[in-house]
Amino acid sequence: MSKDLVAKLEKAWPTAQQALVGLRPQTPHLLATGSDHYVQLHDPDLTIAAVRLVADRASSPPRTASPSPSP
């Protein structure tokens, strides 16, 4: 790829990631800074924590808003 195309992709990447996070309320967006594509090798603790977070949320009942108290 040309350097120009790579620069455009790098610039668009954060916006695309935020759009994905916005599809589901309360979705965590974790960044493994200093890692490459193989984050599970470079930062296994972050990977484990992220998997546990997703598993815990999947096994928990969905949160619902509490009804407003009657006046």
N, C-alpha and C positions, 0 to 999 in steps of 0.2 A: 504494500500500500504506500501511497505517497505520503510524505510528511504532512502535507496540507490536509489530506483526508484523515490521517491519524489525529491531528490537532482538532479537527471538527468533531470527530467521534469522542475524544476525551472531554471536550467542552459540553457535548450533549448528554454524556453518560449520567452525571448527577441528576439532571432534570428527569431523565427516563426512570432512574431509580426511585426518585420521589413520587413519580406518577404511579409506580407499582405499589409503593407503600400506601399511597392514598386510596387504593382499591379496597382495603379492608381496615376498618377502624381499629385502633390500638395495635397496629402492627409495628413491631420493633424494627428499626433499621440499624443494623450493626455494621460498622466499618472496621475491617482488619487492616489498619494502617501498617505499612512496612511489609506487607505480605504480597504474594503473587496469586496466581489462580488456584494454587494448592494450599488454601488457608488451613485445611485440616492438618497439614504437615508442619506449617510454619507457626500456627497458633492453635494447638489442640485444645487448650483450656477454653478459648473463646468458642471454638466449634462445639465442644461438649456443653457449655453453658447455653448456647443458642438452641441446640437440639433439645435440651431439658426444658427450656422455656416453651418451645413449641409443643412438646409432649404434654407438659403440665397444662397448658391452655387448651389443648385438644381434649384432655380428660376431665376438665372442669366444666360444670354447667355454664352456659352463657350468662353473662351479667345482664340484668335488666334494670331499668330505672325504677327507683322506688316510687310508689304512688304518692302524690301530694296529700298531706293531711287535710282532712275536711275542716272548714272553718267553723 
